Amino acid sequence: MPTSRPLSICWLRRDLRLHDHAPLALATAESQAVAVVFILDRVILDALENSRDRRLTFIHRSLCELDSKLRAHGSMLIVRTGDPAEEIPQLAQELGAKCVYTGKDYEPYARTRDAKVAQSLFESGIDFVAVKDSVVREGGEVLSQERNPLRVYTPYRKSWERSFEPERDAAEHQVTLAHLVQAKEIPEQYKTSLPSLNDLGFEEVDLWLSPGEDAALEKLGQFAPQMHRYRELRDFPAAHATSGLSVHLRFGTISVRKMVRLALSQTSEGAETWLREIIWRDFYQDILFHFPDVVERPFQRIYDDLEYPGEQDHFSAWCEGKTGYPLVDAAMRCFNATGWMHNRLRMVVASFLTKDLLIDYRQGEAYFAAGLLDFDLASNNGGWQWASSVGADPQPYFRIFNPILQSVKFDPEGKFIREWCPELSHLEGEALHFPARASEFELLTANVELGKNYPKPIVDHATQKERAISLLAVAKSTGSE
């Protein structure tokens, strides 16, 4: 049974907020009654193997806050569980909606799903409007002079910056909250409460950050006065100098445009560097949009047939943080415990897996995809392909991170290592960064027993570096023939 007046639907996905919200702003500008809808996508949920997946806790708590905010305006969140390709068209027909608005999603599954939704709605005489919201510049907006996709970051960034117009690309999208459909207008059968995580087959877990739009705005406010030091300190994991907003950006509890506006409001190298990290995010989204097969294969086709000779027990040791290289181990233990990893550390552990352990980047990519709280397909895929030298604008194959030197340089006092590898906490200097080189006296006085309470190195970095260079050089030469 339709509501008492014609309405439109705003279907939320990666945009769990009410402010600076492009699809909701457009919907409330063009319709006098907008119902806000979220579908708990069983296609995605049924593919998750971990019942304690942290992302579900973040999403669920953010949805609870969102519903509370809508109710404060006399409205409410309509929630359904199922396949969105079926649920959205059915709900639109039942409510007598004239249009469904949503934010564009550029991932392959989402594009296929949205095409099905659009076709089904069209057959019912209902419009489907998808607008840019989760990125600053989307696929097709930043191109070469020949109107081709850009495959290297620096030309992409320069083109992005030349064509960027703040009033167009970073303007705030004002939502007319008065045009939200009132809860009293929604038929009773749609006023179901948000299912608990237990109802969905998942468990609620503790998170290292607070979910929701209010928490995102608070975190942005805390970072703003520190942004000027971002370039200087961002590579030091113990400095806590990054914004910590990647999770909020992933689920849209904050607008990327608001982040850009903050960067533009400051004149510092830190603000410029932070903005360029946002451009990197757009770049990887652009790559995924134009080259969706990177989900399955290397962007650099010459590496299609590359076979990695790494050992699976080494992969297990990497996953568990038991490689014998403290910075790698600390990073992986932090990741396993929190679902988050500092960006510098993501590069270090990815390089170690692919170049030191010679294991296929797709195994590391999949491990991160299953555990990252801020998992984003484009950024995760792009980052792993970059680190393994097979992706768009990759790290040159002959440049390989030395995990010991990275430790000395970016965790010089060992604060991060001591936090996550407490068994090493009494070591000092080089011994802390690589216990295998420590003297017997240093190990004894620090109560460290290699092979017992801390592992011996599972590989020798110098040896593996030469193997990696040779492996990739041969693959590159044969692949180009």
KAGI-V157082 format. One record per backbone hydrogen bond with DSSP energy under -1.0 kcal/mol. NH is the residue of the N-H (numbers start at 1). CO is the residue of the C=O. Records with the same first field share a line. If there is no record, write none. Layout:
NH: CO, CO
This chain:
3: 95
8: 33
9: 99
10: 35
11: 101
12: 37
16: 251
17: 15
21: 173
25: 21
26: 22
27: 23
28: 24
29: 25
30: 26
31: 27
34: 179
35: 8
37: 10
38: 78
40: 80
41: 39
42: 82
45: 41
46: 42
48: 45
53: 50
58: 54
59: 55
60: 56
61: 57
62: 58
63: 59
64: 60
65: 61
66: 62
67: 63
68: 64
69: 65
70: 66
71: 67
72: 68
74: 71
75: 70
78: 36
80: 38
82: 40
86: 83
87: 83
88: 84
90: 86
91: 87
92: 88
93: 89
94: 90
95: 91
97: 92
98: 7
100: 127
101: 9
102: 129
104: 131
111: 107
112: 108
113: 109
114: 110
115: 111
116: 112
117: 113
118: 114
119: 115
120: 116
121: 117
122: 118
123: 119
125: 122
126: 121
127: 98
129: 100
131: 102
141: 138
144: 148
147: 144
156: 152
157: 153
158: 154
159: 155
160: 156
161: 157
162: 158
163: 159
168: 165
169: 165
170: 166
177: 175
179: 176
180: 177
181: 34
183: 74
185: 182
186: 183
190: 187
191: 188
200: 196
201: 198
202: 197
203: 51
216: 212
217: 213
218: 214
219: 215
220: 216
221: 217
222: 218
223: 219
224: 220
226: 223
227: 224
229: 226
230: 227
233: 229
234: 230
236: 233
239: 236
249: 245
250: 246
251: 247
253: 248
259: 255
260: 256
261: 257
262: 258
263: 259
264: 260
265: 261
266: 263
272: 268
273: 269
274: 270
275: 271
276: 272
277: 273
278: 274
279: 275
280: 276
281: 277
282: 278
283: 279
284: 280
285: 281
286: 282
287: 283
288: 284
289: 285
290: 286
291: 287
294: 291
295: 292
296: 293
297: 293
300: 390
301: 299
303: 300
304: 301
306: 303
310: 358
315: 311
316: 312
317: 313
318: 314
319: 315
320: 316
322: 317
329: 325
330: 326
331: 327
332: 328
333: 329
334: 330
335: 331
336: 332
337: 333
338: 334
339: 335
346: 342
347: 343
348: 344
349: 345
350: 346
351: 347
352: 348
353: 349
354: 350
355: 351
357: 352
359: 353
363: 360
365: 361
366: 362
367: 363
368: 364
369: 365
370: 366
372: 368
373: 339
375: 372
380: 376
381: 377
382: 378
383: 379
384: 380
385: 381
386: 382
387: 383
388: 384
389: 386
390: 385
391: 385
395: 386
399: 396
406: 402
407: 403
408: 404
409: 405
410: 406
411: 407
414: 411
418: 414
419: 415
420: 416
421: 417
424: 421
425: 422
427: 424
431: 428
432: 429
433: 429
434: 430
437: 434
438: 435
443: 439
444: 440
445: 441
446: 442
447: 444
448: 443
451: 454
452: 449
453: 449
454: 449
458: 323
464: 460
465: 461
466: 462
467: 463
468: 464
469: 465
470: 466
471: 467
472: 468
473: 469
474: 470
475: 471
476: 472
477: 473
478: 474
479: 475
480: 476
